[in-house]
Amino acid sequence: MDAFIQFLLSYGYAGMMIAAFMAGTVFPFNSELVMLGLATTGLDPWKLILWGTIGNTAGGMFNYALGLLGKAQWFVDYCNIKQEKLDRVQRWIQKFGPWIASISFLPAFGSVICVCLGMMRANAWLTLFAMTLGKGLRYIIFAFAPEWF
């Protein structure tokens, strides 16, 4: 995994976008390490935020699209998402609607939130807006963390 992270670091902003996309999908990956690594090399933090947010939001919307196409049982069988998580997130979506996408950056539930939003046919534009807002704010924190600590 370290070699792959080094590979992404060598590609700068494009590496950030790829790492963020992977982290935004159902595949487990930590784009924050790439963000922190790139931020310490002196790259422009606002560009890192932009490319990280674009990549991570695209990954989340990829999960949303999978939810539109899929059935809950597929995600339980093939993506190792537990039925209890799907049920819990669906209850959250019923309560908060597409705005729940603003916390889709959470490690344990982020992908499940995006998949469930697609399965429940949540408003795609509102989902995209809320997801971009939440993921962008998170990347702002990570991009400037080396300066703050």
VMD Tcl script that draws the C-alpha trace (Angstrom):
set ca {
  {0.00 0.00 0.00}
  {2.89 2.36 0.77}
  {4.24 1.95 -2.76}
  {0.84 2.83 -4.20}
  {0.59 5.94 -2.03}
  {4.09 6.95 -3.19}
  {2.92 6.45 -6.77}
  {-0.04 8.77 -6.19}
  {2.17 11.33 -4.49}
  {4.41 11.41 -7.57}
  {1.42 12.50 -9.69}
  {0.59 15.58 -7.63}
  {-2.89 16.96 -8.18}
  {-3.91 14.11 -10.50}
  {-2.77 11.65 -7.84}
  {-4.90 13.51 -5.32}
  {-7.96 13.21 -7.55}
  {-7.38 9.49 -8.16}
  {-6.86 8.84 -4.44}
  {-9.98 10.85 -3.57}
  {-12.07 9.01 -6.18}
  {-10.98 5.65 -4.83}
  {-11.71 6.75 -1.26}
  {-15.15 7.95 -2.33}
  {-16.16 4.59 -3.79}
  {-16.93 1.34 -2.00}
  {-13.22 0.41 -2.15}
  {-11.47 1.10 1.16}
  {-8.76 3.72 0.68}
  {-7.47 6.65 2.72}
  {-7.11 9.80 0.62}
  {-6.30 11.87 3.69}
  {-2.79 10.40 3.78}
  {-2.24 11.45 0.17}
  {-3.68 14.91 0.93}
  {-1.39 15.40 3.91}
  {1.61 14.09 1.97}
  {0.98 16.41 -0.95}
  {0.30 19.37 1.34}
  {3.69 18.93 2.99}
  {5.46 18.96 -0.42}
  {4.43 22.56 -0.96}
  {1.63 22.07 -3.49}
  {-1.09 24.71 -3.50}
  {-3.58 23.66 -0.81}
  {-6.54 25.20 -2.64}
  {-5.80 23.13 -5.73}
  {-5.49 20.04 -3.54}
  {-8.88 20.86 -2.03}
  {-10.40 21.37 -5.47}
  {-9.05 18.13 -6.99}
  {-9.71 16.15 -3.82}
  {-13.28 17.37 -3.64}
  {-13.90 16.67 -7.33}
  {-12.46 13.16 -7.08}
  {-14.17 12.25 -3.82}
  {-17.52 13.63 -4.94}
  {-17.22 11.72 -8.23}
  {-16.56 8.57 -6.22}
  {-19.60 9.24 -4.05}
  {-21.79 9.84 -7.09}
  {-20.41 6.60 -8.58}
  {-21.77 4.87 -5.46}
  {-25.05 6.75 -5.90}
  {-25.26 5.41 -9.47}
  {-24.53 1.88 -8.22}
  {-27.41 2.32 -5.80}
  {-29.69 3.37 -8.66}
  {-28.79 0.21 -10.57}
  {-28.50 -2.25 -7.72}
  {-30.45 -4.17 -5.19}
  {-29.67 -4.13 -1.49}
  {-28.74 -7.81 -1.52}
  {-26.00 -7.18 -4.11}
  {-24.23 -4.80 -1.75}
  {-24.53 -7.23 1.14}
  {-23.19 -10.12 -0.97}
  {-20.49 -8.44 -3.07}
  {-19.42 -5.22 -1.32}
  {-19.30 -6.53 2.24}
  {-21.88 -3.99 3.43}
  {-23.94 -5.37 6.29}
  {-27.72 -5.33 6.01}
  {-27.93 -3.60 9.41}
  {-25.89 -0.66 8.07}
  {-28.12 -0.39 5.01}
  {-31.24 -0.40 7.18}
  {-29.81 2.20 9.59}
  {-28.72 4.53 6.79}
  {-32.08 4.20 5.03}
  {-33.78 5.35 8.24}
  {-31.41 8.36 8.35}
  {-32.25 9.19 4.74}
  {-35.96 9.02 5.49}
  {-35.38 11.48 8.33}
  {-32.88 13.91 6.73}
  {-33.31 13.36 2.99}
  {-30.47 14.03 0.54}
  {-28.81 16.40 3.04}
  {-27.40 13.31 4.74}
  {-24.91 13.24 1.82}
  {-23.06 16.10 3.54}
  {-21.61 13.53 5.98}
  {-20.80 10.94 3.32}
  {-17.10 11.46 4.07}
  {-17.46 9.36 7.24}
  {-15.25 6.28 7.01}
  {-17.68 3.61 8.21}
  {-20.87 4.90 6.62}
  {-19.93 7.21 3.74}
  {-20.16 4.69 0.93}
  {-23.29 3.17 2.41}
  {-24.93 6.61 2.57}
  {-24.22 7.22 -1.12}
  {-25.41 3.76 -2.19}
  {-28.61 4.08 -0.14}
  {-29.32 7.56 -1.55}
  {-29.22 5.99 -5.00}
  {-31.35 3.00 -3.99}
  {-33.94 5.34 -2.50}
  {-33.88 7.58 -5.59}
  {-32.98 10.71 -3.64}
  {-32.82 13.96 -5.60}
  {-29.53 13.68 -7.52}
  {-28.81 17.43 -7.69}
  {-29.43 18.02 -4.00}
  {-27.37 14.93 -3.19}
  {-24.53 16.23 -5.37}
  {-24.65 19.65 -3.72}
  {-24.72 18.30 -0.14}
  {-22.00 15.76 -0.90}
  {-19.72 18.37 -2.48}
  {-20.21 20.69 0.49}
  {-19.37 18.06 3.10}
  {-16.42 16.55 1.27}
  {-15.02 19.98 0.40}
  {-15.13 21.16 4.02}
  {-13.36 18.02 5.14}
  {-10.58 18.52 2.58}
  {-10.14 22.13 3.68}
  {-9.37 20.83 7.16}
  {-6.90 18.22 5.90}
  {-5.17 20.53 3.43}
  {-4.38 23.10 6.09}
  {-3.72 20.67 8.97}
  {0.09 20.74 8.47}
  {0.05 24.54 8.97}
  {-2.17 24.35 12.04}
  {-0.15 21.73 13.92}
}
mol new
graphics top color blue
foreach p $ca { graphics top sphere $p radius 0.5 }
foreach p [lrange $ca 0 end-1] q [lrange $ca 1 end] { graphics top cylinder $p $q radius 0.2 }
display resetview
